[in-house]
Amino acid sequence: MSEEETSKRITEFIRERFLDGDPQGELEPGSPLLEWGVLNSLRVARLIAFIRSDLGVPVSAMEINPDNLRDVRSITAMVTRLARAGA
């Protein structure tokens, strides 16, 4: 899966599950998810489960940190890096 497709799928997941579809279209690749309160511990668990099951990318507990979850861009970079490492 390309980085662009990965970003699109992560964005869609966050919009649908955490932002009620994002009707205002406010979510951008650099939107601060932690700062805005979009991600909390429960939502991070749901996001990681989505990445593991739907995207097929294993994510270790060491990868679950603020730097990797800051925004869609950083989440996509983490997923892409882990997918390449596992390939």
SEKOL-27638 format. One record per atom (N, C-alpha, C, O): residue number from 1; residue in three letters; atom name; x, z, y. Coordinates in nm, 4 decimals, padded with zeros to 6 digits. Atoms other than C-alpha are relative to their C-alpha. Layout:
<atoms>
- n_res_atom_east_up_north
- NUM_Ala_CA_X_Z_Y
...
</atoms>
This chain:
<atoms>
- n_res_atom_east_up_north
- 1_Met_N_00.0849_00.0000_-00.1168
- 1_Met_CA_00.0000_00.0000_00.0000
- 1_Met_C_00.0900_00.0000_00.1238
- 1_Met_O_00.1883_00.0738_00.1305
- 2_Ser_N_-00.0801_00.0085_-00.1217
- 2_Ser_CA_00.1354_-00.0915_00.3421
- 2_Ser_C_-00.0186_00.1250_00.0854
- 2_Ser_O_-00.1158_00.1988_00.0696
- 3_Glu_N_00.0095_-00.1139_-00.0914
- 3_Glu_CA_00.2009_00.1695_00.6085
- 3_Glu_C_-00.1250_-00.0118_00.0874
- 3_Glu_O_-00.1904_00.0882_00.1172
- 4_Glu_N_00.1195_00.0232_-00.0819
- 4_Glu_CA_-00.0760_00.0126_00.8182
- 4_Glu_C_-00.1274_00.0366_-00.0764
- 4_Glu_O_-00.2173_00.1000_-00.0210
- 5_Glu_N_00.1164_-00.0326_00.0826
- 5_Glu_CA_-00.3273_00.0420_00.5329
- 5_Glu_C_-00.0085_00.1508_-00.0253
- 5_Glu_O_-00.1172_00.2086_-00.0242
- 6_Thr_N_-00.0034_-00.1451_00.0186
- 6_Thr_CA_-00.2178_00.4001_00.4666
- 6_Thr_C_-00.0534_00.0703_00.1236
- 6_Thr_O_-00.1363_00.1608_00.1130
- 7_Ser_N_00.0457_-00.0590_-00.1260
- 7_Ser_CA_-00.2703_00.4886_00.8325
- 7_Ser_C_-00.1502_-00.0180_00.0183
- 7_Ser_O_-00.2200_00.0739_00.0613
- 8_Lys_N_00.1430_00.0290_-00.0130
- 8_Lys_CA_-00.6120_00.3239_00.8313
- 8_Lys_C_-00.0822_00.0912_-00.0906
- 8_Lys_O_-00.1836_00.1462_-00.0475
- 9_Arg_N_00.0748_-00.0835_00.0951
- 9_Arg_CA_-00.7266_00.5148_00.5221
- 9_Arg_C_00.0030_00.1474_00.0399
- 9_Arg_O_-00.0976_00.2172_00.0266
- 10_Ile_N_-00.0096_-00.1391_-00.0456
- 10_Ile_CA_-00.6000_00.8488_00.6560
- 10_Ile_C_-00.0884_00.0207_00.1223
- 10_Ile_O_-00.1595_00.1208_00.1316
- 11_Thr_N_00.0830_-00.0089_-00.1205
- 11_Thr_CA_-00.7671_00.7845_00.9921
- 11_Thr_C_-00.1475_00.0026_-00.0367
- 11_Thr_O_-00.2230_00.0845_00.0157
- 12_Glu_N_00.1405_00.0038_00.0431
- 12_Glu_CA_-01.0966_00.6950_00.8236
- 12_Glu_C_-00.0407_00.1311_-00.0659
- 12_Glu_O_-00.1500_00.1818_-00.0410
- 13_Phe_N_00.0304_-00.1264_00.0665
- 13_Phe_CA_-01.0809_01.0073_00.6079
- 13_Phe_C_-00.0204_00.1109_00.1030
- 13_Phe_O_-00.1185_00.1849_00.0962
- 14_Ile_N_00.0097_-00.1053_-00.1020
- 14_Ile_CA_-01.0193_01.2349_00.9073
- 14_Ile_C_-00.1245_-00.0194_00.0854
- 14_Ile_O_-00.1954_00.0769_00.1144
- 15_Arg_N_00.1199_00.0272_-00.0814
- 15_Arg_CA_-01.2905_01.0656_01.1142
- 15_Arg_C_-00.1275_00.0391_-00.0734
- 15_Arg_O_-00.2138_00.1068_-00.0174
- 16_Glu_N_00.1227_-00.0233_00.0761
- 16_Glu_CA_-01.5523_01.0858_00.8406
- 16_Glu_C_-00.0166_00.1456_-00.0422
- 16_Glu_O_-00.1272_00.1992_-00.0357
- 17_Arg_N_00.0106_-00.1352_00.0552
- 17_Arg_CA_-01.4725_01.4305_00.7006
- 17_Arg_C_00.0088_00.1104_00.1044
- 17_Arg_O_-00.0536_00.2154_00.0892
- 18_Phe_N_-00.0274_-00.1088_-00.0940
- 18_Phe_CA_-01.3588_01.6265_01.0054
- 18_Phe_C_-00.0536_-00.0234_00.1406
- 18_Phe_O_-00.0659_00.0715_00.2181
- 19_Leu_N_00.0429_00.0310_-00.1371
- 19_Leu_CA_-01.4874_01.4482_01.3174
- 19_Leu_C_-00.1387_-00.0613_00.0057
- 19_Leu_O_-00.1732_-00.1271_00.1039
- 20_Asp_N_00.1371_00.0513_00.0036
- 20_Asp_CA_-01.8427_01.3559_01.2167
- 20_Asp_C_-00.0051_-00.1490_00.0350
- 20_Asp_O_-00.0944_-00.1942_00.1067
- 21_Gly_N_-00.0047_00.1436_-00.0236
- 21_Gly_CA_-01.7456_00.9879_01.2234
- 21_Gly_C_00.0711_-00.0397_00.1281
- 21_Gly_O_00.0892_-00.1587_00.1540
- 22_Asp_N_-00.0706_00.0264_-00.1262
- 22_Asp_CA_-01.5628_01.0199_01.5593
- 22_Asp_C_-00.0778_-00.0971_00.0877
- 22_Asp_O_-00.0250_-00.2022_00.1240
- 23_Pro_N_00.0838_00.0929_-00.0757
- 23_Pro_CA_-01.8498_00.8626_01.7580
- 23_Pro_C_00.0576_-00.0387_00.1361
- 23_Pro_O_00.0257_-00.1454_00.1886
- 24_Gln_N_-00.0604_00.0314_-00.1296
- 24_Gln_CA_-01.6483_00.8771_02.0805
- 24_Gln_C_00.1269_-00.0839_-00.0140
- 24_Gln_O_00.1810_-00.1319_00.0856
- 25_Gly_N_-00.1207_00.0795_00.0229
- 25_Gly_CA_-01.3536_00.6961_01.9214
- 25_Gly_C_00.1247_00.0629_00.0587
- 25_Gly_O_00.2132_-00.0077_00.1070
- 26_Glu_N_-00.1110_-00.0707_-00.0636
- 26_Glu_CA_-01.1101_00.9618_02.0399
- 26_Glu_C_00.1248_00.0118_-00.0869
- 26_Glu_O_00.2336_00.0360_-00.0346
- 27_Leu_N_-00.1146_-00.0176_00.0887
- 27_Leu_CA_-00.8842_00.9749_01.7343
- 27_Leu_C_00.0933_-00.1200_00.0089
- 27_Leu_O_00.0546_-00.2331_-00.0205
- 28_Glu_N_-00.1062_00.1003_-00.0092
- 28_Glu_CA_-00.5623_00.7812_01.7930
- 28_Glu_C_00.1131_00.0425_-00.0935
- 28_Glu_O_00.1163_00.1578_-00.1364
- 29_Pro_N_-00.1104_-00.0371_00.0889
- 29_Pro_CA_-00.2460_00.7706_01.5779
- 29_Pro_C_00.0818_00.1199_00.0488
- 29_Pro_O_00.1368_00.1943_-00.0323
- 30_Gly_N_-00.0786_-00.1104_-00.0549
- 30_Gly_CA_-00.0775_01.0197_01.8124
- 30_Gly_C_-00.0816_00.1195_00.0447
- 30_Gly_O_-00.0276_00.2114_00.1063
- 31_Ser_N_00.0847_-00.1134_-00.0398
- 31_Ser_CA_-00.3736_01.2534_01.8670
- 31_Ser_C_00.0486_00.1278_-00.0686
- 31_Ser_O_00.0703_00.1277_-00.1897
- 32_Pro_N_-00.0538_-00.1247_00.0561
- 32_Pro_CA_-00.2538_01.6148_01.8174
- 32_Pro_C_-00.1028_00.0761_-00.0835
- 32_Pro_O_-00.1797_00.1562_-00.0302
- 33_Leu_N_00.1020_-00.0550_00.0895
- 33_Leu_CA_-00.4598_01.7212_01.5158
- 33_Leu_C_00.0029_00.1524_-00.0081
- 33_Leu_O_-00.1021_00.2163_-00.0132
- 34_Leu_N_-00.0106_-00.1458_00.0071
- 34_Leu_CA_-00.3287_02.0766_01.4995
- 34_Leu_C_-00.0392_00.0624_00.1333
- 34_Leu_O_-00.1134_00.1605_00.1372
- 35_Glu_N_00.0314_-00.0494_-00.1345
- 35_Glu_CA_-00.3495_02.1318_01.8755
- 35_Glu_C_-00.1490_-00.0059_00.0287
- 35_Glu_O_-00.2053_00.0878_00.0853
- 36_Trp_N_00.1435_00.0187_-00.0248
- 36_Trp_CA_-00.7053_01.9995_01.8908
- 36_Trp_C_-00.0861_00.0820_-00.0951
- 36_Trp_O_-00.2077_00.0896_-00.0772
- 37_Gly_N_00.0765_-00.0781_00.0963
- 37_Gly_CA_-00.8069_02.2207_01.5991
- 37_Gly_C_-00.0713_-00.0842_-00.1049
- 37_Gly_O_-00.1592_-00.0350_-00.1756
- 38_Val_N_00.0606_00.0880_00.1005
- 38_Val_CA_-00.9008_01.9215_01.3838
- 38_Val_C_00.0415_00.0454_-00.1397
- 38_Val_O_-00.0395_00.0444_-00.2324
- 39_Leu_N_-00.0495_-00.0474_00.1289
- 39_Leu_CA_-00.6839_02.0540_01.1003
- 39_Leu_C_00.0143_00.1515_00.0016
- 39_Leu_O_00.0754_00.2088_00.0918
- 40_Asn_N_-00.0209_-00.1418_00.0257
- 40_Asn_CA_-00.7058_02.4105_00.9754
- 40_Asn_C_00.0410_00.0110_-00.1466
- 40_Asn_O_00.0585_-00.0912_-00.2129
- 41_Ser_N_-00.0519_-00.0131_00.1368
- 41_Ser_CA_-00.5978_02.5534_00.6415
- 41_Ser_C_-00.0902_-00.0660_-00.1044
- 41_Ser_O_-00.0403_-00.1304_-00.1966
- 42_Leu_N_00.0920_00.0617_00.0959
- 42_Leu_CA_-00.9100_02.4406_00.4542
- 42_Leu_C_00.0040_-00.1523_00.0098
- 42_Leu_O_00.0058_-00.2217_-00.0919
- 43_Arg_N_-00.0035_00.1453_-00.0190
- 43_Arg_CA_-00.9011_02.0922_00.6043
- 43_Arg_C_00.1327_-00.0595_-00.0445
- 43_Arg_O_00.1362_-00.1712_-00.0960
- 44_Val_N_-00.1296_00.0472_00.0499
- 44_Val_CA_-00.5301_02.0585_00.5291
- 44_Val_C_-00.0064_-00.0124_-00.1520
- 44_Val_O_00.0425_-00.1102_-00.2085
- 45_Ala_N_00.0135_00.0062_00.1464
- 45_Ala_CA_-00.6097_02.1379_00.1649
- 45_Ala_C_-00.0815_-00.1223_-00.0413
- 45_Ala_O_-00.0463_-00.1903_-00.1378
- 46_Arg_N_00.0818_00.1184_00.0307
- 46_Arg_CA_-00.8807_01.8687_00.1645
- 46_Arg_C_00.0780_-00.1291_00.0245
- 46_Arg_O_00.0698_-00.2230_-00.0546
- 47_Leu_N_-00.0801_00.1183_-00.0315
- 47_Leu_CA_-00.6475_01.6171_00.3294
- 47_Leu_C_00.1062_-00.0237_-00.1074
- 47_Leu_O_00.1253_-00.1367_-00.1523
- 48_Ile_N_-00.1033_00.0134_00.1032
- 48_Ile_CA_-00.3696_01.6858_00.0783
- 48_Ile_C_-00.0625_-00.0442_-00.1322
- 48_Ile_O_-00.0043_-00.1255_-00.2039
- 49_Ala_N_00.0699_00.0428_00.1222
- 49_Ala_CA_-00.6190_01.6513_-00.2087
- 49_Ala_C_-00.0341_-00.1487_00.0073
- 49_Ala_O_-00.0213_-00.2199_-00.0923
- 50_Phe_N_00.0287_00.1426_-00.0201
- 50_Phe_CA_-00.7248_01.3127_-00.0650
- 50_Phe_C_00.1269_-00.0834_-00.0194
- 50_Phe_O_00.1245_-00.1861_-00.0872
- 51_Ile_N_-00.1261_00.0740_00.0116
- 51_Ile_CA_-00.3626_01.1993_-00.0370
- 51_Ile_C_00.0431_-00.0071_-00.1465
- 51_Ile_O_00.0867_-00.1119_-00.1942
- 52_Arg_N_-00.0401_-00.0040_00.1413
- 52_Arg_CA_-00.2919_01.3070_-00.3944
- 52_Arg_C_-00.0915_-00.0842_-00.0881
- 52_Arg_O_-00.0439_-00.1618_-00.1710
- 53_Ser_N_00.0931_00.0682_00.0914
- 53_Ser_CA_-00.6065_01.1695_-00.5564
- 53_Ser_C_-00.0293_-00.1437_00.0412
- 53_Ser_O_-00.0168_-00.2347_-00.0408
- 54_Asp_N_00.0410_00.1342_-00.0429
- 54_Asp_CA_-00.7150_00.8696_-00.3489
- 54_Asp_C_00.1176_-00.0922_00.0293
- 54_Asp_O_00.1119_-00.2116_-00.0001
- 55_Leu_N_-00.1160_00.0839_-00.0310
- 55_Leu_CA_-00.3749_00.7483_-00.2309
- 55_Leu_C_00.1034_00.0041_-00.1118
- 55_Leu_O_00.1947_-00.0785_-00.1153
- 56_Gly_N_-00.0899_-00.0079_00.1147
- 56_Gly_CA_-00.1956_00.8561_-00.5489
- 56_Gly_C_00.1415_00.0415_00.0335
- 56_Gly_O_00.2362_00.0041_-00.0356
- 57_Val_N_-00.1331_-00.0423_-00.0431
- 57_Val_CA_00.0932_01.0182_-00.3650
- 57_Val_C_00.0128_00.1510_-00.0193
- 57_Val_O_-00.0633_00.2275_00.0398
- 58_Pro_N_-00.0194_-00.1438_00.0183
- 58_Pro_CA_00.2211_01.3564_-00.4849
- 58_Pro_C_00.0595_00.0632_00.1259
- 58_Pro_O_00.1542_00.0107_00.1845
- 59_Val_N_-00.0477_-00.0721_-00.1181
- 59_Val_CA_00.2715_01.6042_-00.2009
- 59_Val_C_00.0337_00.1416_-00.0439
- 59_Val_O_-00.0535_00.2152_-00.0901
- 60_Ser_N_-00.0410_-00.1352_00.0384
- 60_Ser_CA_00.4726_01.9189_-00.2689
- 60_Ser_C_-00.0325_00.0980_00.1125
- 60_Ser_O_-00.0545_00.0582_00.2268
- 61_Ala_N_00.0281_-00.1042_-00.0992
- 61_Ala_CA_00.4096_02.2479_-00.0911
- 61_Ala_C_00.1027_-00.0015_00.1129
- 61_Ala_O_00.0699_00.0334_00.2263
- 62_Met_N_-00.1047_00.0049_-00.1035
- 62_Met_CA_00.7400_02.2017_00.0961
- 62_Met_C_-00.0316_-00.1018_00.1088
- 62_Met_O_00.0153_-00.0879_00.2218
- 63_Glu_N_00.0335_00.1048_-00.0965
- 63_Glu_CA_00.5968_01.8940_00.2692
- 63_Glu_C_-00.1144_00.0402_00.0934
- 63_Glu_O_-00.1370_-00.0238_00.1961
- 64_Ile_N_00.1163_-00.0416_-00.0785
- 64_Ile_CA_00.2950_02.0815_00.4048
- 64_Ile_C_00.0478_00.0913_00.1119
- 64_Ile_O_00.0551_00.2131_00.0962
- 65_Asn_N_-00.0494_-00.0736_-00.1157
- 65_Asn_CA_00.4243_02.1852_00.7451
- 65_Asn_C_-00.0468_-00.0688_00.1280
- 65_Asn_O_-00.0885_-00.1845_00.1239
- 66_Pro_N_00.0513_00.0562_-00.1254
- 66_Pro_CA_00.3324_02.1300_01.1121
- 66_Pro_C_00.0629_-00.1337_00.0401
- 66_Pro_O_-00.0050_-00.2188_00.0975
- 67_Asp_N_-00.0640_00.1267_-00.0373
- 67_Asp_CA_00.5866_01.8506_01.1604
- 67_Asp_C_-00.0627_-00.1186_-00.0727
- 67_Asp_O_-00.0778_-00.2260_-00.0144
- 68_Asn_N_00.0584_00.1089_00.0789
- 68_Asn_CA_00.4291_01.6415_00.8830
- 68_Asn_C_-00.1495_-00.0172_00.0218
- 68_Asn_O_-00.2071_-00.1176_-00.0201
- 69_Leu_N_00.1453_00.0034_-00.0187
- 69_Leu_CA_00.0706_01.7181_00.9887
- 69_Leu_C_-00.0402_-00.0051_00.1471
- 69_Leu_O_-00.1571_00.0143_00.1805
- 70_Arg_N_00.0226_-00.0013_-00.1449
- 70_Arg_CA_00.1020_01.6890_01.3662
- 70_Arg_C_-00.1072_-00.0991_00.0440
- 70_Arg_O_-00.1925_-00.0664_00.1264
- 71_Asp_N_00.0923_00.1068_-00.0388
- 71_Asp_CA_-00.0930_01.3623_01.3940
- 71_Asp_C_-00.0066_-00.1025_-00.1128
- 71_Asp_O_00.0656_-00.0913_-00.2119
- 72_Val_N_00.0137_00.1025_00.1046
- 72_Val_CA_-00.1991_01.0585_01.1920
- 72_Val_C_00.1328_-00.0715_-00.0215
- 72_Val_O_00.1678_-00.1046_-00.1348
- 73_Arg_N_-00.1294_00.0692_00.0100
- 73_Arg_CA_00.1357_00.8943_01.2664
- 73_Arg_C_00.0963_00.0781_-00.0902
- 73_Arg_O_00.1605_00.0192_-00.1772
- 74_Ser_N_-00.0932_-00.0795_00.0809
- 74_Ser_CA_00.3358_01.1831_01.1152
- 74_Ser_C_-00.0489_00.0151_-00.1443
- 74_Ser_O_00.0321_00.0182_-00.2370
- 75_Ile_N_00.0548_-00.0065_00.1362
- 75_Ile_CA_00.1007_01.2140_00.8152
- 75_Ile_C_00.0289_-00.1307_-00.0735
- 75_Ile_O_00.0690_-00.1296_-00.1899
- 76_Thr_N_-00.0271_00.1312_00.0594
- 76_Thr_CA_00.1363_00.8402_00.7506
- 76_Thr_C_00.1469_-00.0139_-00.0364
- 76_Thr_O_00.1799_-00.0647_-00.1435
- 77_Ala_N_-00.1437_00.0076_00.0271
- 77_Ala_CA_00.5153_00.8637_00.7759
- 77_Ala_C_00.0355_00.0823_-00.1239
- 77_Ala_O_00.1142_00.0382_-00.2077
- 78_Met_N_-00.0256_-00.0844_00.1168
- 78_Met_CA_00.5184_01.1499_00.5239
- 78_Met_C_-00.0480_-00.0689_-00.1277
- 78_Met_O_00.0252_-00.0749_-00.2265
- 79_Val_N_00.0571_00.0648_00.1184
- 79_Val_CA_00.2906_00.9643_00.2798
- 79_Val_C_00.0828_-00.1221_-00.0391
- 79_Val_O_00.1108_-00.1425_-00.1572
- 80_Thr_N_-00.0807_00.1191_00.0268
- 80_Thr_CA_00.4929_00.6430_00.3107
- 80_Thr_C_00.1341_00.0386_-00.0615
- 80_Thr_O_00.1787_-00.0225_-00.1586
- 81_Arg_N_-00.1295_-00.0462_00.0507
- 81_Arg_CA_00.8201_00.8295_00.2558
- 81_Arg_C_-00.0129_00.0517_-00.1433
- 81_Arg_O_00.0693_00.0191_-00.2290
- 82_Leu_N_00.0191_-00.0553_00.1345
- 82_Leu_CA_00.6858_01.0163_-00.0475
- 82_Leu_C_-00.0373_-00.1082_-00.1010
- 82_Leu_O_00.0054_-00.1029_-00.2163
- 83_Ala_N_00.0382_00.1098_00.0892
- 83_Ala_CA_00.5315_00.7011_-00.1953
- 83_Ala_C_00.1228_-00.0821_-00.0389
- 83_Ala_O_00.1379_-00.1215_-00.1546
- 84_Arg_N_-00.1221_00.0767_00.0289
- 84_Arg_CA_00.8632_00.5171_-00.1664
- 84_Arg_C_00.0929_00.0786_-00.0916
- 84_Arg_O_00.1560_00.0212_-00.1803
- 85_Ala_N_-00.0869_-00.0843_00.0828
- 85_Ala_CA_01.0516_00.8105_-00.3198
- 85_Ala_C_-00.0503_00.0055_-00.1439
- 85_Ala_O_00.0286_00.0168_-00.2378
- 86_Gly_N_00.0579_-00.0063_00.1337
- 86_Gly_CA_00.8119_00.8142_-00.6138
- 86_Gly_C_-00.0084_-00.1336_-00.0701
- 86_Gly_O_-00.0404_-00.1400_-00.1888
- 87_Ala_N_00.0129_00.1351_00.0572
- 87_Ala_CA_00.8194_00.4379_-00.6683
- 87_Ala_C_00.1136_-00.0337_-00.0934
- 87_Ala_O_00.1171_-00.1434_-00.1493
</atoms>
